[in-house]
Amino acid sequence: MSNAVQGQVSMADVSKTFTLKVEGKIQIVQALKSVSFDVKQAEIVTLIGPSGCGKTTALRILMGLETASRGRVSVGGKQVNGCGYDRGLVFQHAELLPWLTAAQNVMFGLEMKGMRGGELKDTAQRYLELVGLKDAANRRPYQLSGGMKQRVGIARALAIDPEVLLMDEPFGALDAQTRETLQGELLDIQARTKKTIIFVTHDLDEAVLLADRIIVMRAGSIQETIEVPLPRPRGDLGALRGTADFAAARYKVWKALHSAEAVH
């Protein structure tokens, strides 16, 4: 691991089982089965698959919110043991603290990291500007739209300067127009910051538009890994949808997903 690059992610032979008590009986559920994949620095990888296939469990293990039952997880060559500032997480719902302003929500993680004074405020403002919320710094969550809340969540995750940004269906609850806008903004932010991103989604088009590679999962295992041949920067996402490369990649993912469904 001595040659590992900052932002590299590795899951090696990772399995995860949960013990549940259902109607008085103990059940063992295997959420992940010998999952292995690597993500290069500054790469965007999407995880896609049916509900319950292990996508979110894999993300939670990468974040350190869950512990693998077997296998090794590392970021930048360092083994993951609990949460750390080398990883930032954006949830499906922004989970903002309602009594704090947008700026204060961004500052919260920075304060936990030990930042104080003018640097704290300047950093929060800089990341709000990065996500297009310069003028919303003093608004509270109830004064923000769904898309604005997600922007604050992204700013909060980026402000701690993580090596890796983990995103669990962050646009899933948004309307189609806002979702497409944020997809483009996320790609712009990634182009500027060069962050490594692992992005969980149920949306086939979203997976193709965002990713360098798509990992298709089923029943806790990797079904297939698909390379996306679209150029970077991606530019006009609407125009990309009409290209042959987009159609070919989308069909490959669709075929893999339907192959996974046929197994059940």
C-alpha distance (Angstrom), angle and dihedral (degrees) to the residues before:
residue distance angle dihedral
M1 . . .
S2 3.82 . .
N3 3.81 91.4 .
A4 3.81 93.9 52.4
V5 3.79 116.8 133.0
Q6 3.80 122.5 -134.7
G7 3.78 108.3 -93.8
Q8 3.79 96.3 24.1
V9 3.80 112.4 135.0
S10 3.78 126.9 -158.6
M11 3.79 132.3 -176.0
A12 3.80 110.3 -175.8
D13 3.82 121.0 -169.8
V14 3.80 91.9 -32.5
S15 3.80 119.4 -179.5
K16 3.79 128.6 174.8
T17 3.79 129.3 -168.2
F18 3.79 128.3 -176.2
T19 3.78 125.7 -157.2
L20 3.80 112.0 -141.8
K21 3.77 133.1 -178.6
V22 3.82 111.0 -140.6
E23 3.82 119.6 178.8
G24 3.77 89.9 -21.3
K25 3.80 94.5 -50.2
I26 3.81 126.3 110.6
Q27 3.81 114.4 -124.2
I28 3.79 127.9 -173.3
V29 3.80 113.6 -145.4
Q30 3.79 119.8 -167.7
A31 3.79 107.4 -149.9
L32 3.82 96.9 173.6
K33 3.80 129.5 24.8
S34 3.82 118.6 -162.7
V35 3.81 95.3 -41.8
S36 3.80 115.7 -176.4
F37 3.79 129.1 175.2
D38 3.80 140.1 137.1
V39 3.80 128.8 -144.2
K40 3.79 120.8 -158.5
Q41 3.79 124.4 -135.8
A42 3.85 111.4 -81.4
E43 3.80 92.0 9.5
I44 3.82 123.0 132.0
V45 3.79 113.5 -141.7
T46 3.79 122.9 -179.9
L47 3.80 125.2 -156.1
I48 3.79 114.7 -150.0
G49 3.78 134.8 173.2
P50 3.80 143.5 111.2
S51 3.79 122.1 -54.3
G52 3.78 111.8 -75.6
C53 3.80 95.3 23.3
G54 3.82 93.9 120.3
K55 3.82 103.1 -99.6
T56 3.78 96.9 126.5
T57 3.80 92.4 39.5
A58 3.81 89.3 56.1
L59 3.81 90.2 49.6
R60 3.81 92.6 48.4
I61 3.81 90.6 50.8
L62 3.82 89.8 50.5
M63 3.81 89.5 50.9
G64 3.80 91.9 47.8
L65 3.81 95.0 -116.8
E66 3.82 89.5 117.5
T67 3.79 130.0 32.5
A68 3.79 120.7 -131.3
S69 3.80 115.0 -118.0
R70 3.80 88.0 -143.6
G71 3.78 137.4 0.9
R72 3.79 137.0 40.9
V73 3.80 131.8 -78.1
S74 3.80 122.3 -168.7
V75 3.80 140.0 173.2
G76 3.78 118.7 -161.4
G77 3.79 88.7 -8.3
K78 3.80 93.9 -57.4
Q79 3.78 119.4 115.8
V80 3.80 114.3 -115.3
N81 3.80 111.3 -117.1
G82 3.79 107.5 166.0
C83 3.79 127.8 -39.4
G84 3.79 121.3 -30.8
Y85 3.78 142.1 175.3
D86 3.81 90.5 -109.2
R87 3.84 86.6 76.6
G88 3.79 131.1 52.8
L89 3.81 124.2 -166.3
V90 3.80 129.3 -152.4
F91 3.81 114.9 -167.8
Q92 3.81 129.6 -150.9
H93 3.80 87.4 -105.0
A94 3.79 115.5 38.9
E95 3.84 93.5 -124.3
L96 3.80 91.9 -152.5
L97 3.80 119.9 178.1
P98 3.82 101.4 -106.6
W99 3.81 96.7 -148.5
L100 3.83 92.7 56.3
T101 3.80 129.2 76.1
A102 3.79 121.4 -118.2
A103 3.81 90.1 -97.9
Q104 3.80 92.4 47.7
N105 3.81 90.6 50.5
V106 3.80 89.0 55.1
M107 3.81 90.5 45.5
F108 3.79 92.3 52.3
G109 3.81 95.0 78.1
L110 3.79 91.3 41.1
E111 3.80 91.0 54.1
M112 3.81 89.7 50.3
K113 3.80 86.4 53.9
G114 3.81 90.0 53.6
M115 3.81 102.1 -102.9
R116 3.82 116.3 146.5
G117 3.80 143.5 172.0
G118 3.78 126.5 8.7
E119 3.79 93.5 -13.0
L120 3.80 89.2 60.4
K121 3.80 94.2 54.8
D122 3.80 94.0 40.6
T123 3.80 92.5 51.2
A124 3.81 93.1 48.5
Q125 3.80 90.9 49.2
R126 3.80 92.1 47.8
Y127 3.80 92.7 54.7
L128 3.79 93.2 44.3
E129 3.80 87.0 54.6
L130 3.81 89.3 49.3
V131 3.82 90.2 59.1
G132 3.82 94.1 41.7
L133 3.82 98.8 -103.8
K134 3.79 101.4 113.6
D135 3.81 92.2 129.7
A136 3.82 96.2 43.5
A137 3.81 98.2 61.5
N138 3.80 94.2 113.2
R139 3.80 97.9 43.9
R140 3.77 121.1 106.8
P141 3.82 121.0 -132.7
Y142 3.82 94.3 -97.7
Q143 3.80 87.6 60.0
L144 3.82 93.0 55.0
S145 3.80 130.6 83.0
G146 3.81 120.2 -124.4
G147 3.78 91.6 -98.9
M148 3.81 92.1 48.8
K149 3.80 91.0 51.0
Q150 3.81 89.9 53.5
R151 3.80 89.9 49.9
V152 3.81 89.0 54.5
G153 3.80 89.0 49.6
I154 3.81 90.7 52.2
A155 3.82 91.3 46.6
R156 3.81 90.4 50.3
A157 3.80 91.5 51.0
L158 3.82 93.9 45.9
A159 3.81 95.5 44.4
I160 3.81 93.1 72.4
D161 3.83 86.1 58.2
P162 3.81 97.9 -125.5
E163 3.78 122.3 -170.8
V164 3.80 90.0 -134.5
L165 3.80 131.7 33.4
L166 3.82 114.1 -151.6
M167 3.81 115.4 -162.5
D168 3.80 124.0 -170.5
E169 3.82 107.7 -162.0
P170 3.81 90.9 -52.4
F171 3.81 94.3 172.3
G172 3.79 97.9 37.9
A173 3.82 96.5 103.2
L174 3.82 95.7 46.5
D175 3.80 130.2 97.0
A176 3.81 116.7 -99.0
Q177 3.81 96.5 -103.8
T178 3.82 94.8 48.9
R179 3.78 90.0 44.4
E180 3.80 92.9 54.6
T181 3.81 91.1 46.6
L182 3.81 91.8 52.6
Q183 3.80 92.0 46.2
G184 3.79 89.0 58.5
E185 3.79 92.4 44.5
L186 3.80 91.5 50.1
L187 3.80 90.6 53.6
D188 3.82 90.2 49.1
I189 3.82 91.1 50.0
Q190 3.80 91.7 47.9
A191 3.81 91.0 49.6
R192 3.81 89.5 54.2
T193 3.80 99.2 40.8
K194 3.84 99.6 33.1
K195 3.80 90.2 -141.9
T196 3.77 121.0 168.5
I197 3.81 107.4 -118.8
I198 3.80 130.6 -163.3
F199 3.79 108.7 -171.8
V200 3.81 127.1 -170.8
T201 3.80 115.9 -153.9
H202 3.79 142.5 158.8
D203 3.80 91.3 -157.1
L204 3.79 114.9 98.0
D205 3.82 95.9 -160.3
E206 3.80 91.5 48.0
A207 3.80 91.3 51.6
V208 3.81 91.6 53.9
L209 3.82 96.8 41.5
L210 3.81 94.2 51.9
A211 3.79 106.7 33.2
D212 3.76 139.4 85.4
R213 3.81 86.3 -166.7
I214 3.79 133.4 12.5
I215 3.80 122.3 -148.4
V216 3.80 110.8 -156.2
M217 3.81 112.4 -155.5
R218 3.80 135.1 -168.0
A219 3.79 133.0 172.9
G220 3.80 93.4 -6.6
S221 3.81 95.4 -51.5
I222 3.80 137.8 93.6
Q223 3.78 109.8 -100.8
E224 3.80 97.7 -176.4
T225 3.80 142.9 -24.4
I226 3.80 116.2 -135.2
E227 3.80 127.2 -164.6
V228 3.82 116.0 -138.0
P229 3.83 111.3 -142.2
L230 3.82 96.4 -162.0
P231 3.83 114.4 125.6
R232 3.80 126.3 -115.5
P233 2.93 130.2 -95.5
R234 3.81 87.4 46.1
G235 3.81 96.0 -155.6
D236 3.81 115.7 178.8
L237 3.81 106.3 24.2
G238 3.80 91.6 -168.8
A239 3.79 90.6 57.4
L240 3.81 91.5 46.1
R241 3.80 90.2 59.3
G242 3.80 88.4 66.0
T243 3.80 96.3 54.0
A244 3.79 127.0 104.0
D245 3.83 91.3 -126.6
F246 3.80 91.3 56.3
A247 3.81 92.0 47.7
A248 3.81 92.3 48.4
A249 3.81 94.1 48.8
R250 3.80 91.7 44.8
Y251 3.81 91.2 52.0
K252 3.81 91.5 50.6
V253 3.81 90.8 53.1
W254 3.82 92.0 44.2
K255 3.80 90.5 50.6
A256 3.81 92.0 49.0
L257 3.81 91.5 48.7
H258 3.79 92.4 49.7
S259 3.78 90.6 46.1
A260 3.81 87.6 54.6
E261 3.81 91.0 50.2
A262 3.79 91.5 50.3
V263 3.79 90.6 59.7
H264 3.82 91.7 65.5
